[in-house]
Amino acid sequence: MRCPYCNQEMDKGFIHNPKHVVSWYPEGSKVSFWSYYDPDYDTEAIRLTSSGSIWEVSVATAHICKRCKKVIIDYDKDYDEYY
């Protein structure tokens, strides 16, 4: 994949969080205390990683441009490839 900012080749990898789901929130959103326990509690949030439960690591495919310091995350992916 090429970086949309500088057109250099990006490195493929993954975003990993061993404990919790990583989510994206629209600007101005408030993150609820309960979202820590239930990632689907905040309906505005878009889950970027898998569940992050005790049995499943929280992970998502990502491409990084080390030159631009940008990361592109593919959050609609089969996470089984990382287990």
trRosetta pair geometry for C-beta under 8 A, 3 or more apart (Angstrom, degrees):
i j d omega theta_ij theta_ji phi_ij phi_ji
1 9 7.5 114 74 -156 41 60
1 10 4.9 -32 86 48 91 115
1 12 7.1 106 16 -74 107 93
1 63 4.7 -49 65 -122 136 168
1 72 7.0 -115 135 63 149 141
2 7 5.4 -1 174 -154 121 51
2 8 6.9 158 -153 79 75 20
2 9 6.1 -52 -101 -96 64 45
2 10 6.7 150 -135 -7 12 92
3 6 4.9 9 94 48 132 78
3 7 6.2 -85 68 -30 80 11
3 8 5.1 12 19 53 122 71
3 9 7.7 -5 -11 52 86 2
3 10 5.2 126 -61 -61 78 102
3 65 3.9 63 -98 -90 132 144
3 67 7.2 -122 -5 56 171 109
3 68 5.7 148 -174 12 145 136
3 70 6.5 116 -146 62 108 125
4 7 7.9 35 -131 -72 16 55
4 72 7.9 98 2 -71 108 135
5 65 6.8 180 46 82 112 166
5 68 4.6 108 80 -125 140 160
5 70 5.9 129 2 -6 138 154
6 65 6.6 147 36 -176 113 143
6 67 5.5 -82 57 100 164 132
6 68 5.2 -169 -9 -52 119 118
8 65 6.2 117 71 -142 106 106
8 67 5.5 72 35 18 155 144
8 68 7.8 172 37 -15 116 103
10 63 4.0 67 125 166 134 109
10 64 6.0 158 -170 68 97 28
10 65 4.9 -64 -106 -69 94 75
10 72 7.0 15 173 25 171 113
11 63 6.7 158 76 -157 37 65
11 64 5.3 -23 60 59 93 87
11 65 8.0 158 16 -84 75 32
11 66 7.1 33 6 -25 121 103
12 61 7.3 -19 -166 -169 94 95
12 62 7.7 150 -156 88 51 42
12 63 5.4 -32 -97 -99 58 80
13 61 7.9 157 96 -156 31 54
13 62 5.8 -27 77 72 75 85
13 63 7.5 131 26 -103 68 32
13 64 6.3 -10 29 0 117 112
14 59 5.3 15 164 -172 131 100
14 60 6.3 163 -159 81 84 35
14 61 5.5 -52 -102 -105 84 36
14 62 5.7 121 -129 19 25 88
14 82 6.0 93 -111 -98 177 138
15 22 6.2 -75 137 41 132 160
15 48 6.9 -7 74 132 150 116
15 49 6.2 -113 97 -80 108 114
15 59 6.7 159 81 -153 58 48
15 60 4.8 -3 49 55 105 90
15 62 4.8 80 -31 -25 89 139
15 71 7.5 91 -70 167 112 142
15 73 6.0 -11 -10 -116 136 117
16 57 6.6 -13 -151 162 93 118
16 58 7.0 124 -163 88 45 68
16 59 5.1 -1 -104 -104 70 86
16 82 7.9 -170 -95 -178 103 146
17 20 5.7 -57 139 62 129 61
17 21 7.4 134 76 -126 135 7
17 22 5.3 141 -7 -43 144 103
17 49 6.1 151 30 54 109 174
17 52 6.1 -16 94 -112 101 126
17 57 7.9 158 74 179 45 75
17 58 4.2 -30 68 83 90 123
17 59 7.6 -169 28 -70 62 48
18 52 7.8 113 146 -145 18 88
18 57 5.9 -40 -121 -135 57 93
18 58 7.0 -148 -80 33 7 90
19 52 6.3 33 119 -179 28 110
19 58 7.2 -37 64 10 29 126
20 36 7.1 -47 -129 -150 138 64
20 39 7.7 154 -175 -78 80 111
20 52 4.9 68 -169 151 13 152
20 58 6.2 -17 95 -23 25 161
21 39 4.0 32 36 -106 155 145
21 47 5.6 -45 -179 -140 129 101
21 48 7.8 136 173 48 81 65
21 49 5.5 -175 -150 70 61 95
21 50 7.5 -125 -112 97 87 30
21 51 6.4 -58 -75 -165 107 25
21 52 4.5 -147 -55 14 57 132
21 58 5.4 -162 -97 -126 40 132
22 47 7.8 105 78 -163 48 58
22 48 4.7 -53 101 66 93 110
22 49 4.4 70 34 -1 91 119
22 52 7.9 128 -13 -56 63 140
22 58 6.2 132 -7 155 83 126
22 60 7.1 -106 60 4 120 126
23 35 7.4 -87 30 175 153 130
23 39 6.4 169 -54 -160 129 99
23 42 7.3 124 133 70 161 125
23 45 4.1 11 169 -177 137 120
23 46 6.3 151 -163 72 80 39
23 47 5.3 -44 -102 -101 90 47
23 48 6.1 171 -109 4 27 87
24 45 6.8 144 70 -159 42 67
24 46 4.7 -16 58 59 98 98
24 48 5.7 87 -22 -48 94 115
25 29 4.0 -125 170 64 114 144
25 31 6.4 -105 -57 -75 162 90
25 42 7.1 -34 -103 144 110 144
25 44 6.0 57 -144 113 80 108
25 45 5.3 -35 -86 -100 79 77
25 46 7.9 -177 -73 19 34 71
26 29 5.1 107 63 -36 70 115
26 44 5.8 -91 18 174 103 117
29 42 7.5 84 174 -175 128 129
29 44 5.1 -168 -120 106 134 149
29 45 7.5 145 161 -69 160 72
31 35 5.8 -95 -173 41 82 143
31 42 6.6 -44 -137 -79 57 157
31 45 7.9 67 -116 -74 82 124
32 35 4.7 114 66 -18 86 97
32 41 5.7 -110 77 120 138 121
32 42 5.3 180 17 -72 108 99
33 36 6.3 -39 177 8 48 114
34 37 5.8 -61 -164 45 55 102
34 38 5.8 -13 156 38 89 103
34 41 4.5 -153 112 -173 103 166
35 38 6.6 -81 -124 74 32 61
35 39 6.3 55 -171 -121 76 35
35 41 4.7 -141 -86 61 61 114
35 42 4.5 -4 -88 -15 130 111
35 45 6.8 106 -140 -17 139 157
37 41 7.5 55 70 -28 75 141
38 41 4.1 95 91 -42 104 106
39 42 7.9 -60 -178 33 41 89
39 45 7.4 -119 179 104 72 143
39 47 5.8 68 154 -100 126 118
39 51 7.1 -166 21 -142 144 56
39 52 7.3 109 -52 42 142 115
40 43 7.9 32 174 -88 64 57
40 47 7.7 -33 -81 -49 68 129
42 45 4.2 66 98 -9 111 117
46 75 7.0 103 146 101 102 162
47 75 6.8 164 106 -178 59 128
48 60 5.2 -73 151 -27 76 166
48 73 5.5 11 -164 140 117 149
48 75 4.4 -95 -140 -99 53 130
49 52 6.3 64 110 -48 118 107
49 58 4.1 66 131 177 136 86
49 59 5.7 120 -152 38 105 11
49 60 4.5 -111 -96 -29 67 103
49 75 7.2 -80 -53 -128 33 94
49 79 7.8 85 -172 -106 64 135
50 56 5.8 -97 130 148 124 121
50 57 7.3 63 68 91 120 50
50 58 5.7 -161 66 -128 70 47
50 59 5.8 0 19 45 109 66
50 60 7.2 172 -15 -65 71 73
50 79 4.1 7 -56 -69 137 172
51 56 4.9 58 60 80 108 131
51 58 6.8 -119 84 -90 34 79
52 56 6.8 -56 -38 96 10 84
52 57 7.0 3 -111 -180 52 27
52 58 3.1 7 -82 -60 98 115
53 56 4.9 47 46 37 89 92
56 79 7.7 70 -176 114 114 140
56 83 7.6 -53 -136 -87 73 136
57 82 6.9 -107 77 118 122 118
57 83 7.0 167 29 -92 107 89
59 79 5.6 130 74 -151 98 108
59 82 4.7 -109 120 85 161 165
60 73 5.3 37 123 -167 130 106
60 74 6.6 -177 171 73 92 55
60 75 5.2 -20 -143 -103 138 65
60 77 6.5 123 -152 40 68 123
60 79 7.4 -53 -90 -100 48 102
61 73 7.2 135 86 -160 53 56
61 74 4.3 -17 79 56 107 110
61 77 4.7 115 8 -62 117 176
62 71 5.3 -1 -177 -176 122 105
62 72 6.5 157 -157 80 67 46
62 73 4.7 -24 -101 -101 94 67
62 74 7.0 -162 -79 15 40 73
63 71 7.1 158 80 -156 45 56
63 72 4.7 -6 55 56 96 100
63 74 7.9 59 -10 -20 91 100
64 70 7.4 167 -152 89 52 47
64 71 5.1 -17 -102 -104 76 81
64 72 8.0 -162 -73 23 34 66
65 68 4.3 15 110 39 127 100
65 69 7.1 -54 90 3 81 16
65 70 4.8 13 44 53 111 88
65 71 7.7 -152 21 -73 69 38
66 69 7.2 25 -161 -76 30 51
74 77 4.9 76 121 -46 104 124
77 81 7.9 -64 156 24 109 120
78 81 6.3 89 100 -16 91 96
79 82 5.9 -50 -179 30 68 110
79 83 7.3 60 134 -22 81 105
80 83 5.8 -62 -153 30 49 110
